[in-house]
Amino acid sequence: GIKCFAVRSLGWVEMTEEELAPGRSSVAVNNCIRQLSYHKNNLHDPMSGGWGEGKDLLLQLEDETLKLVEPQSQALLHAQPIISIRVWGVGRDSGRERDFAYVARDKLTQMLKCHVFRCEAPAKNIATSLHEICSKIMAELEHHHHHH
């Protein structure tokens, strides 16, 4: 089934492998959320493509893919295989519970990007759904691993 969340794109921040080291990644992701949610006005990135900041989007979790869809036209703007998402997180500061972020490597530039979204519902709903999908994917991988 599809899970669908109304979100607003806040843009993205470049990250390094070091920031994604175990034990550091959640702090790094929270810093990205902080940066984008507070300094929105100074960030202007014409290169960010069709789902840059300030856009209202639908974030859909369908099978094993995270999709960003334009609400009016239902056009698919971005499809991210969930297995390729390195880290995700929810804003930790008070008042940031609606901020959701995920980190993935950009196919074209090979840059690690932390994409941040402001959600209409508490962001933990998205995190929980992603967690469930990942557990399922992992279970399937384990399953295949043992049987071949």
C-alpha atoms as an extended CHARMM CRD file, in Angstrom:
* protein
*
       148  EXT
         1         1  GLY       CA              0.0000000000        0.0000000000        0.0000000000  PROA      1               0.0000000000
         2         2  ILE       CA              0.9940000000        3.6400000000       -0.3910000000  PROA      2               0.0000000000
         3         3  LYS       CA              1.5400000000        5.8770000000        2.5870000000  PROA      3               0.0000000000
         4         4  CYS       CA              1.2010000000        9.5240000000        1.6990000000  PROA      4               0.0000000000
         5         5  PHE       CA              2.3780000000       12.5750000000        3.6510000000  PROA      5               0.0000000000
         6         6  ALA       CA              1.9430000000       16.2540000000        2.8520000000  PROA      6               0.0000000000
         7         7  VAL       CA              5.3240000000       17.9860000000        3.1790000000  PROA      7               0.0000000000
         8         8  ARG       CA              7.0500000000       21.1910000000        2.1760000000  PROA      8               0.0000000000
         9         9  SER       CA             10.5550000000       20.9630000000        0.8210000000  PROA      9               0.0000000000
        10        10  LEU       CA             13.0620000000       23.0880000000        2.7610000000  PROA      10              0.0000000000
        11        11  GLY       CA             15.9530000000       22.2840000000        0.4220000000  PROA      11              0.0000000000
        12        12  TRP       CA             19.1160000000       20.2820000000        1.0280000000  PROA      12              0.0000000000
        13        13  VAL       CA             22.5490000000       20.4740000000        2.6140000000  PROA      13              0.0000000000
        14        14  GLU       CA             25.6730000000       18.7190000000        1.4070000000  PROA      14              0.0000000000
        15        15  MET       CA             27.1260000000       16.1800000000        3.8290000000  PROA      15              0.0000000000
        16        16  THR       CA             30.3780000000       14.2500000000        4.1390000000  PROA      16              0.0000000000
        17        17  GLU       CA             31.0100000000       10.5570000000        4.8050000000  PROA      17              0.0000000000
        18        18  GLU       CA             32.6050000000       11.5570000000        8.1180000000  PROA      18              0.0000000000
        19        19  GLU       CA             29.3610000000       13.1410000000        9.2770000000  PROA      19              0.0000000000
        20        20  LEU       CA             27.5580000000        9.8780000000        8.5860000000  PROA      20              0.0000000000
        21        21  ALA       CA             29.8810000000        7.8660000000       10.8190000000  PROA      21              0.0000000000
        22        22  PRO       CA             28.0080000000        5.6990000000       13.3150000000  PROA      22              0.0000000000
        23        23  GLY       CA             27.1650000000        7.7130000000       16.4070000000  PROA      23              0.0000000000
        24        24  ARG       CA             27.5820000000       11.0060000000       14.5680000000  PROA      24              0.0000000000
        25        25  SER       CA             24.9420000000       10.8110000000       11.8810000000  PROA      25              0.0000000000
        26        26  SER       CA             21.9040000000       11.7110000000       13.9800000000  PROA      26              0.0000000000
        27        27  VAL       CA             23.6160000000       14.8480000000       15.2710000000  PROA      27              0.0000000000
        28        28  ALA       CA             24.6830000000       15.7750000000       11.7310000000  PROA      28              0.0000000000
        29        29  VAL       CA             21.1540000000       15.2580000000       10.3820000000  PROA      29              0.0000000000
        30        30  ASN       CA             19.7150000000       17.3510000000       13.1960000000  PROA      30              0.0000000000
        31        31  ASN       CA             22.1820000000       20.1200000000       12.3320000000  PROA      31              0.0000000000
        32        32  CYS       CA             20.9750000000       20.0750000000        8.7170000000  PROA      32              0.0000000000
        33        33  ILE       CA             17.3730000000       20.3250000000        9.8870000000  PROA      33              0.0000000000
        34        34  ARG       CA             18.3300000000       23.2150000000       12.1270000000  PROA      34              0.0000000000
        35        35  GLN       CA             20.2300000000       24.9800000000        9.3730000000  PROA      35              0.0000000000
        36        36  LEU       CA             17.4390000000       24.7220000000        6.8090000000  PROA      36              0.0000000000
        37        37  SER       CA             14.5420000000       25.4200000000        9.1010000000  PROA      37              0.0000000000
        38        38  TYR       CA             16.0750000000       28.5550000000       10.6060000000  PROA      38              0.0000000000
        39        39  HSD       CA             18.0270000000       30.0640000000        7.7490000000  PROA      39              0.0000000000
        40        40  LYS       CA             15.5860000000       29.3890000000        4.9890000000  PROA      40              0.0000000000
        41        41  ASN       CA             15.7990000000       32.8770000000        3.5950000000  PROA      41              0.0000000000
        42        42  ASN       CA             19.5450000000       32.9850000000        3.0140000000  PROA      42              0.0000000000
        43        43  LEU       CA             19.5920000000       29.7230000000        1.1340000000  PROA      43              0.0000000000
        44        44  HSD       CA             19.1030000000       30.1390000000       -2.5260000000  PROA      44              0.0000000000
        45        45  ASP       CA             20.0140000000       27.2340000000       -4.7000000000  PROA      45              0.0000000000
        46        46  PRO       CA             18.9610000000       27.4860000000       -8.3290000000  PROA      46              0.0000000000
        47        47  MET       CA             20.6930000000       24.1690000000       -9.0170000000  PROA      47              0.0000000000
        48        48  SER       CA             18.4780000000       22.1000000000       -6.7980000000  PROA      48              0.0000000000
        49        49  GLY       CA             16.1630000000       21.2030000000       -9.6530000000  PROA      49              0.0000000000
        50        50  GLY       CA             12.4150000000       20.7410000000       -9.7360000000  PROA      50              0.0000000000
        51        51  TRP       CA             11.8300000000       19.9560000000       -6.0860000000  PROA      51              0.0000000000
        52        52  GLY       CA             13.8120000000       22.7720000000       -4.5360000000  PROA      52              0.0000000000
        53        53  GLU       CA             12.8520000000       24.5900000000       -1.4020000000  PROA      53              0.0000000000
        54        54  GLY       CA              9.5010000000       26.0630000000       -0.5900000000  PROA      54              0.0000000000
        55        55  LYS       CA              7.5400000000       23.5580000000       -2.6610000000  PROA      55              0.0000000000
        56        56  ASP       CA              4.5460000000       21.7640000000       -1.2900000000  PROA      56              0.0000000000
        57        57  LEU       CA              4.9350000000       18.1070000000       -2.1240000000  PROA      57              0.0000000000
        58        58  LEU       CA              3.4930000000       14.7370000000       -1.3570000000  PROA      58              0.0000000000
        59        59  LEU       CA              6.0100000000       12.3400000000        0.1060000000  PROA      59              0.0000000000
        60        60  GLN       CA              4.8260000000        8.8430000000       -0.7250000000  PROA      60              0.0000000000
        61        61  LEU       CA              6.1950000000        5.5830000000        0.5900000000  PROA      61              0.0000000000
        62        62  GLU       CA              5.2850000000        2.9200000000       -1.9130000000  PROA      62              0.0000000000
        63        63  ASP       CA              6.7180000000       -0.5850000000       -1.7420000000  PROA      63              0.0000000000
        64        64  GLU       CA             10.4390000000        0.0680000000       -1.3680000000  PROA      64              0.0000000000
        65        65  THR       CA             10.5680000000        3.5740000000       -2.8360000000  PROA      65              0.0000000000
        66        66  LEU       CA             10.2720000000        7.0610000000       -1.3850000000  PROA      66              0.0000000000
        67        67  LYS       CA              8.5670000000        9.2550000000       -3.9770000000  PROA      67              0.0000000000
        68        68  LEU       CA              8.1480000000       13.0050000000       -4.1350000000  PROA      68              0.0000000000
        69        69  VAL       CA              5.0520000000       13.9840000000       -6.0640000000  PROA      69              0.0000000000
        70        70  GLU       CA              3.6880000000       17.3470000000       -7.1600000000  PROA      70              0.0000000000
        71        71  PRO       CA              0.2500000000       17.5210000000       -5.4970000000  PROA      71              0.0000000000
        72        72  GLN       CA             -1.7240000000       19.2730000000       -8.2570000000  PROA      72              0.0000000000
        73        73  SER       CA             -0.4670000000       17.4240000000      -11.3240000000  PROA      73              0.0000000000
        74        74  GLN       CA              0.5500000000       14.2280000000       -9.5020000000  PROA      74              0.0000000000
        75        75  ALA       CA              3.8350000000       14.4300000000      -11.4500000000  PROA      75              0.0000000000
        76        76  LEU       CA              6.6380000000       12.2920000000      -10.0130000000  PROA      76              0.0000000000
        77        77  LEU       CA              9.5300000000       14.6320000000       -9.2010000000  PROA      77              0.0000000000
        78        78  HSD       CA             11.8940000000       12.1930000000       -7.5470000000  PROA      78              0.0000000000
        79        79  ALA       CA             12.0110000000        8.4970000000       -6.7140000000  PROA      79              0.0000000000
        80        80  GLN       CA             14.4950000000        7.3420000000       -4.1000000000  PROA      80              0.0000000000
        81        81  PRO       CA             14.9630000000        3.6130000000       -3.4820000000  PROA      81              0.0000000000
        82        82  ILE       CA             14.5810000000        3.2910000000        0.2880000000  PROA      82              0.0000000000
        83        83  ILE       CA             17.4910000000        0.8770000000        0.4330000000  PROA      83              0.0000000000
        84        84  SER       CA             19.7550000000        3.6740000000       -0.8460000000  PROA      84              0.0000000000
        85        85  ILE       CA             18.7600000000        6.0940000000        1.9280000000  PROA      85              0.0000000000
        86        86  ARG       CA             21.7240000000        6.2330000000        4.2820000000  PROA      86              0.0000000000
        87        87  VAL       CA             20.1830000000        7.9260000000        7.3020000000  PROA      87              0.0000000000
        88        88  TRP       CA             16.9680000000        9.6670000000        8.1930000000  PROA      88              0.0000000000
        89        89  GLY       CA             15.8670000000       11.6750000000       11.1610000000  PROA      89              0.0000000000
        90        90  VAL       CA             13.2970000000       13.8970000000       12.7840000000  PROA      90              0.0000000000
        91        91  GLY       CA             13.9350000000       17.3500000000       14.2440000000  PROA      91              0.0000000000
        92        92  ARG       CA             14.8950000000       17.0750000000       17.9020000000  PROA      92              0.0000000000
        93        93  ASP       CA             14.4530000000       20.6570000000       19.0570000000  PROA      93              0.0000000000
        94        94  SER       CA             11.1310000000       21.6680000000       20.5070000000  PROA      94              0.0000000000
        95        95  GLY       CA              8.9250000000       22.9690000000       17.7360000000  PROA      95              0.0000000000
        96        96  ARG       CA             10.8710000000       20.9290000000       15.1490000000  PROA      96              0.0000000000
        97        97  GLU       CA              8.8740000000       17.7250000000       15.5370000000  PROA      97              0.0000000000
        98        98  ARG       CA              7.4510000000       18.2720000000       12.0830000000  PROA      98              0.0000000000
        99        99  ASP       CA             10.8410000000       18.4240000000       10.3930000000  PROA      99              0.0000000000
       100       100  PHE       CA             11.9500000000       15.2860000000        8.5810000000  PROA      100             0.0000000000
       101       101  ALA       CA             15.2450000000       14.6860000000        6.7930000000  PROA      101             0.0000000000
       102       102  TYR       CA             16.9040000000       11.9010000000        4.8540000000  PROA      102             0.0000000000
       103       103  VAL       CA             20.3870000000       11.5110000000        3.4470000000  PROA      103             0.0000000000
       104       104  ALA       CA             21.1460000000        9.8840000000        0.1050000000  PROA      104             0.0000000000
       105       105  ARG       CA             23.8370000000       10.0780000000       -2.5290000000  PROA      105             0.0000000000
       106       106  ASP       CA             22.9070000000       12.1290000000       -5.5790000000  PROA      106             0.0000000000
       107       107  LYS       CA             23.0870000000        9.9620000000       -8.6910000000  PROA      107             0.0000000000
       108       108  LEU       CA             24.4060000000       12.7080000000      -10.9650000000  PROA      108             0.0000000000
       109       109  THR       CA             26.8660000000       14.5330000000       -8.7350000000  PROA      109             0.0000000000
       110       110  GLN       CA             27.6600000000       11.6500000000       -6.3480000000  PROA      110             0.0000000000
       111       111  MET       CA             27.2430000000       14.2570000000       -3.6030000000  PROA      111             0.0000000000
       112       112  LEU       CA             25.7530000000       13.1940000000       -0.2740000000  PROA      112             0.0000000000
       113       113  LYS       CA             22.7050000000       15.3580000000        0.2850000000  PROA      113             0.0000000000
       114       114  CYS       CA             20.5720000000       15.7660000000        3.3550000000  PROA      114             0.0000000000
       115       115  HSD       CA             17.0620000000       16.6290000000        2.1400000000  PROA      115             0.0000000000
       116       116  VAL       CA             14.8490000000       18.3810000000        4.6770000000  PROA      116             0.0000000000
       117       117  PHE       CA             11.0620000000       18.6000000000        4.7220000000  PROA      117             0.0000000000
       118       118  ARG       CA              8.4950000000       20.3130000000        6.9280000000  PROA      118             0.0000000000
       119       119  CYS       CA              5.5860000000       17.9140000000        7.4310000000  PROA      119             0.0000000000
       120       120  GLU       CA              1.9590000000       18.6810000000        8.0970000000  PROA      120             0.0000000000
       121       121  ALA       CA              1.7180000000       15.7920000000       10.5450000000  PROA      121             0.0000000000
       122       122  PRO       CA              4.3710000000       14.9030000000       13.1350000000  PROA      122             0.0000000000
       123       123  ALA       CA              7.4500000000       13.7750000000       11.2280000000  PROA      123             0.0000000000
       124       124  LYS       CA              7.8110000000       10.6680000000       13.3420000000  PROA      124             0.0000000000
       125       125  ASN       CA              4.9270000000        9.1760000000       11.3380000000  PROA      125             0.0000000000
       126       126  ILE       CA              7.1920000000        9.1480000000        8.2870000000  PROA      126             0.0000000000
       127       127  ALA       CA             10.1630000000        7.8760000000       10.2910000000  PROA      127             0.0000000000
       128       128  THR       CA              8.0860000000        5.0310000000       11.7290000000  PROA      128             0.0000000000
       129       129  SER       CA              6.7930000000        4.0100000000        8.3010000000  PROA      129             0.0000000000
       130       130  LEU       CA             10.3080000000        4.0970000000        6.8510000000  PROA      130             0.0000000000
       131       131  HSD       CA             11.5490000000        2.0130000000        9.7380000000  PROA      131             0.0000000000
       132       132  GLU       CA              8.8760000000       -0.6090000000        9.0710000000  PROA      132             0.0000000000
       133       133  ILE       CA              9.7340000000       -0.7510000000        5.3670000000  PROA      133             0.0000000000
       134       134  CYS       CA             13.4460000000       -1.0610000000        6.1240000000  PROA      134             0.0000000000
       135       135  SER       CA             12.8490000000       -3.8600000000        8.5970000000  PROA      135             0.0000000000
       136       136  LYS       CA             10.8690000000       -5.6540000000        5.9270000000  PROA      136             0.0000000000
       137       137  ILE       CA             13.5640000000       -5.1280000000        3.2760000000  PROA      137             0.0000000000
       138       138  MET       CA             16.2370000000       -6.3380000000        5.6850000000  PROA      138             0.0000000000
       139       139  ALA       CA             14.1920000000       -9.3860000000        6.5990000000  PROA      139             0.0000000000
       140       140  GLU       CA             13.8040000000      -10.2040000000        2.9120000000  PROA      140             0.0000000000
       141       141  LEU       CA             17.5210000000       -9.7310000000        2.2860000000  PROA      141             0.0000000000
       142       142  GLU       CA             18.3340000000      -12.0020000000        5.2310000000  PROA      142             0.0000000000
       143       143  HSD       CA             15.8600000000      -14.5080000000        3.9260000000  PROA      143             0.0000000000
       144       144  HSD       CA             17.4060000000      -14.5640000000        0.4370000000  PROA      144             0.0000000000
       145       145  HSD       CA             20.8530000000      -14.6620000000        1.9410000000  PROA      145             0.0000000000
       146       146  HSD       CA             20.1210000000      -17.8370000000        3.8750000000  PROA      146             0.0000000000
       147       147  HSD       CA             18.4790000000      -19.6810000000        1.0520000000  PROA      147             0.0000000000
       148       148  HSD       CA             20.9590000000      -19.3340000000       -1.7740000000  PROA      148             0.0000000000
